[in-house]
Amino acid sequence: MQKLPVLLTFLLVILTVSMFVGCSKDSSNPYGPSTPAAPTPAPPNTVVLSGMAFGPASVTIAKNTTITWRNNDGMAHTSTSDTGVWDTGNISAGGSKTTTFATAGTLHIP
């Protein structure tokens, strides 16, 4: 009768160890937790329209610099200067347009 408690204790130890080994972190496990990839930064001289907003907030440009306006939203947008310097017209969802600036300056994008 003494063998039964020893056998149960042994099985309990094996079960407990198996649970801890089975729950250990295995970085090679493709189904385990993962860190989301960082968003891809926009290429230089690119303004991205996403979430109904433009980014970055400002772009410094040299004379004859071309800026690409990339629309990541699900609807068409425009980019139009308050002073008439540029107007992209409609940029379709997922599309892009370019504007070349004849003078140097800084675009301040609201």
Backbone as a ProteinNet text record, in pm:
[ID]
protein_1_A
[PRIMARY]
MQKLPVLLTFLLVILTVSMFVGCSKDSSNPYGPSTPAAPTPAPPNTVVLSGMAFGPASVTIAKNTTITWRNNDGMAHTSTSDTGVWDTGNISAGGSKTTTFATAGTLHIP
[TERTIARY]
81.4	0	85.3	206.3	293.1	339.7	337.5	382.2	285.3	158.2	60.6	88.5	110.4	142	273	372.5	499.7	478.1	400.8	372.6	292.9	193.5	115.2	201.9	289.5	380.3	471.9	524.3	612.8	537.2	414.7	335.4	301.3	273.9	245	366.1	485.3	608.8	631.2	613	631.9	530.7	406.7	304.7	337.2	381.2	416.2	533.8	636.9	753.7	712.7	628.5	583.3	506.9	426.7	351.2	445.2	546.9	639.4	722.6	766.7	845.4	758	634.1	542.7	506.6	511.8	474.9	593.8	712.3	829	831.1	893.8	901.4	998.6	952.9	1037.4	1039.9	1150.6	1156.6	1150.8	1171.3	1163.1	1020.6	928	789.7	722.5	682.6	621.3	482.8	421.9	287.8	287.9	404.3	414.6	394	402.1	385.2	490.7	451.7	546.9	534.1	637.1	637.7	594.6	495.1	453.1	565.8	567.7	670.3	647.4	755.2	746.4	697.7	619.6	574.6	692.3	679.7	785.3	786.1	900.9	904.3	886.7	830.1	811.2	946.7	961.6	1086.6	1106.1	1228.3	1252.5	1164.2	1126.1	1044.6	908.4	853.8	721.6	633	513.5	413.5	303.6	269.6	170.9	39.2	-69.6	-204.1	-259.1	-280.9	-327.6	-409.4	-523.2	-608.5	-660	-687.2	-737.7	-638.8	-509.7	-406.3	-284	-207.6	-83.5	33.6	138.1	259.3	379.2	490.3	522.3	459.9	474.1	412.5	480.9	606.8	675.5	783.2	811.5	915	997.6	1128.1	1217.9	1263.5	1249.1	1281.7	1384.7	1464.9	1561.6	1496.4	1557.2	1506.8	1496.7	1387.6	1360.1	1344.3	1299.3	1273.7	1134.6	1123.7	994.5	944.9	821.2	755.3	650.5	647.3	545.2	439.6	315.5	200.8	140.7	149.2	100.3	-24.6	-133.5	-262	-283.1	-271.3	-294.3	-435.3	-519.9	-657.6	-744.6	-865.4	-957.8	-1044.6	-1012.4	-1088.5	-992.1	-1038.5	-955.3	-931.9	-815.9	-779.5	-711.2	-695.9	-617.3	-516.3	-413.4	-321.3	-312.3	-356	-364.5	-304.4	-217.8	-155.3	-256.8	-247.8	-332.5	-297.6	-174.2	-128.9	-123	-173.2	-177.1	-47	49.4	177.5	161.7	75.3	52.7	-89.4	-132.2	-261.4	-247.7	-254.7	-236.1	-358	-472.7	-595.1	-624.9	-723.8	-759.4	-646.8	-615.4	-522.2	-608.8	-624.6	-713.5	-661.9	-751.4	-714	-604.1	-493.9	-379.7	-289.9	-325.1	-247.9	-148.9	-80.3	14.8	23	69.6	94.5	224.3	287.4	411.2	395.1	471.4	477.1	623.6	669.8	807.1	802.6	884	886.2	1004.7	978.1	1082.4	1170.3	1120.3	1197.4	1215.2	1317.4	1343.1	1248.8	1223.9	1139	1100.2	1006.8	958.2	807.2	757.2	614.5	569.6	474.6	415.6	279.5	264.3	146.1	56.5	-67.1	-157.7	-206.7
-118.8	0	124.5	113.5	229.7	270.3	178	207.5	303.8	300.1	385.8	533.9	581.9	723.9	764.2	677.7	709.2	720.9	629.7	632.7	757.9	794.1	915	1040.4	1044.4	1158.3	1169.1	1055.4	1053.5	1104.4	1056.6	1100	1248.5	1296.6	1437.9	1524.1	1481.1	1553.8	1555	1440.3	1432.1	1523.6	1520.9	1605.5	1753.8	1792.7	1932.5	1977.5	1897.1	1930.7	1940.5	1849.8	1852.6	1981	2027	2150	2268.6	2277.2	2390	2384.8	2268.1	2255.5	2288.9	2243.6	2271	2417.1	2490.1	2632.1	2724.7	2669.8	2756.7	2828.4	2942.6	3023.8	2960.2	2940	2885.2	2985.8	3056	3162.6	3109	2977.8	2923	2881.7	2894.3	2856.9	2962.6	2927.5	3028.4	3070.6	2998.6	3032	3105.2	3129	3197.3	3346.1	3417.8	3563.1	3626.2	3730.3	3799.2	3949	4019	4163.8	4216.5	4305.3	4356.6	4433	4424.4	4494.2	4644.7	4718.4	4864.1	4913.8	5020.2	5072.3	5115.1	5093.9	5134.2	5286.1	5348	5494.6	5538	5654	5708	5743.7	5723.7	5764.7	5915.9	5962.1	6107.5	6180.6	6300.9	6385.6	6323.8	6248.7	6190.5	6237.3	6280	6315.7	6211	6149.9	6042.2	6093.2	6062.3	6093.2	5963.9	5962.4	5841	5879.8	5815.3	5848.7	5990.3	6037.9	6173.6	6281	6248.3	6344.1	6328.9	6437.7	6438.2	6415.3	6353.3	6338.6	6327.4	6383.2	6452.5	6592.3	6657.4	6789.2	6899.4	6878.1	6976.8	6906.5	6965.1	6911.9	7029.4	7023.5	7126.7	7082.3	7172	7136.3	7232.4	7179.2	7261.1	7299.5	7393.3	7436.6	7314.7	7307	7199.4	7060.4	7057.1	6930.4	6880.2	6750.7	6688.3	6620.1	6650.9	6589.1	6491.4	6372.8	6274	6274.6	6286.2	6282.8	6143.7	6060.9	5922.6	5909.1	5862.4	5851.7	5707.7	5686.8	5555.2	5540.3	5639.5	5632	5559.2	5527.7	5455.1	5544.4	5672.2	5766.3	5865.4	5931.9	6030.9	6152.9	6214	6337.1	6430.9	6555.2	6652.1	6716.5	6774.1	6858.8	6989.6	7095.8	7224.8	7332.8	7412.4	7523.3	7632.9	7692.8	7807.9	7929	7932.4	8048.7	8020.2	7905	7874.4	7820.6	7783.7	7734.1	7596.3	7509.9	7377.5	7332.1	7239.8	7172.9	7036.7	6931.3	6797.2	6747.8	6811.6	6751.3	6627.1	6549.1	6428.9	6325.6	6272	6159.4	6040.9	5944.5	5832.2	5750	5674.1	5585.8	5491.8	5489.3	5405.1	5464.7	5581.6	5643.9	5746.6	5808.9	5914.9	6014.8	6133.3	6240.7	6307.5	6377.2	6449.6	6597.6	6677.5	6821.4	6860.9	6936.6	6986.6	7134.8	7172.1	7309.2	7383.2	7497.6	7576.5	7652.3	7678.5	7752.9	7670.1	7704.7	7636.9	7689.7	7608	7651.3	7534.6	7558	7454.7	7445.2	7325.4	7302.5	7275.9	7352.3	7328.3	7267.5	7141.9	7065.5	7052.3	7106.7	7100.2	6959.1
0	0	0	47.8	51.9	-87.6	-183.4	-318.6	-389.3	-357.2	-422.2	-396.7	-271	-251.9	-319.6	-322	-387.4	-537.8	-593.9	-737.2	-773.8	-692.1	-717.4	-707.3	-608.9	-593.4	-714.9	-761	-877.7	-1001.2	-1022.7	-1137.4	-1129.6	-1008.3	-989.6	-1024.2	-984.7	-1016.9	-1168	-1233.1	-1378.6	-1449.7	-1406.5	-1466.2	-1449	-1331.1	-1303.8	-1389.2	-1399.1	-1481.2	-1627.4	-1673.8	-1813.2	-1843.8	-1748.7	-1770.2	-1784	-1699.5	-1706.4	-1833.3	-1873.4	-1995.8	-2115.7	-2115.5	-2226.2	-2237.7	-2128.3	-2130.2	-2142.8	-2152.5	-2161.5	-2294.9	-2298	-2419.1	-2515.8	-2637.6	-2741.8	-2855.3	-2871.3	-2971.1	-3113.1	-3132.1	-3266.1	-3301.1	-3207.8	-3231.4	-3317.9	-3441.5	-3528.3	-3483.2	-3390.6	-3345.2	-3212.2	-3157	-3029.1	-3044.4	-2931.8	-2937.3	-3026.8	-3095.1	-3181.3	-3161.3	-3197.2	-3190.4	-3326.4	-3331.9	-3461.5	-3529.5	-3660.6	-3737	-3726.9	-3721.6	-3718.3	-3853.7	-3856.4	-3985.2	-4070.5	-4198.7	-4290.5	-4301	-4273.7	-4284.6	-4429.5	-4447.4	-4581.9	-4641.5	-4771.5	-4836.9	-4823.4	-4840.1	-4834.2	-4936.1	-4901.1	-4988.1	-5019.6	-4924	-4939.8	-4824.8	-4859.4	-4760	-4771.5	-4659.4	-4658.5	-4601	-4669.5	-4621.6	-4563.1	-4432.2	-4366.4	-4244	-4223.5	-4108.7	-4115.5	-4235.9	-4258.4	-4212.7	-4214.5	-4174.1	-4263.9	-4273.9	-4350.2	-4255.9	-4303.9	-4224.4	-4316.3	-4281.9	-4157.8	-4154.6	-4040.2	-4019.9	-4099.1	-4135.6	-4219.8	-4301.4	-4416.7	-4506.1	-4555.5	-4536.2	-4588.6	-4726.4	-4824	-4961.4	-5018.8	-5106.4	-5181.2	-5314.3	-5384.7	-5515.1	-5608.3	-5684.1	-5779.6	-5715.5	-5591.7	-5523.5	-5561	-5582	-5609.6	-5483.6	-5447.9	-5332.8	-5385.8	-5328.8	-5362.4	-5253.3	-5292.5	-5202.2	-5217	-5113.7	-5118.7	-5032.3	-5090.8	-5021.4	-4972.1	-4841.4	-4782.4	-4726.4	-4744.3	-4696.7	-4799	-4759	-4845	-4931.8	-4939.3	-5022.3	-5086.2	-5190.4	-5259.1	-5170.6	-5186.1	-5115.6	-5214.1	-5172.4	-5248.4	-5154.2	-5212	-5136.9	-5214.3	-5150.9	-5218.3	-5130.4	-5187.7	-5117.1	-5088.9	-4970.1	-4937.2	-5022.7	-5075	-5152.6	-5302.7	-5346.7	-5489.3	-5547.7	-5463.8	-5514.4	-5578.5	-5525.9	-5583.7	-5557.8	-5639.6	-5623.6	-5691	-5612	-5668.1	-5745.6	-5725.4	-5778.5	-5696	-5736.9	-5661.6	-5665.3	-5548.1	-5536.9	-5493.9	-5580.8	-5551.5	-5433.6	-5371.2	-5260	-5306.9	-5232.9	-5268.4	-5376	-5426.3	-5533.6	-5483.4	-5577	-5542.3	-5656.8	-5622.8	-5720	-5677.9	-5769.8	-5737.5	-5770.1	-5696.3	-5718.6	-5713.4	-5812.9	-5812.5	-5777.1	-5678.3	-5628.2	-5687.4	-5748.5	-5815.1	-5716.5	-5597.2	-5497.9	-5370.3	-5294.9	-5167.6	-5060.8	-4960.7	-4851.4	-4763	-4675.6	-4586	-4598.6	-4625.2	-4626.5	-4484.1	-4436.2	-4306	-4331.4	-4293.6	-4328.6	-4205.6	-4216.6	-4100.2	-4073.5
[MASK]
++++++++++++++++++++++++++++++++++++++++++++++++++++++++++++++++++++++++++++++++++++++++++++++++++++++++++++++

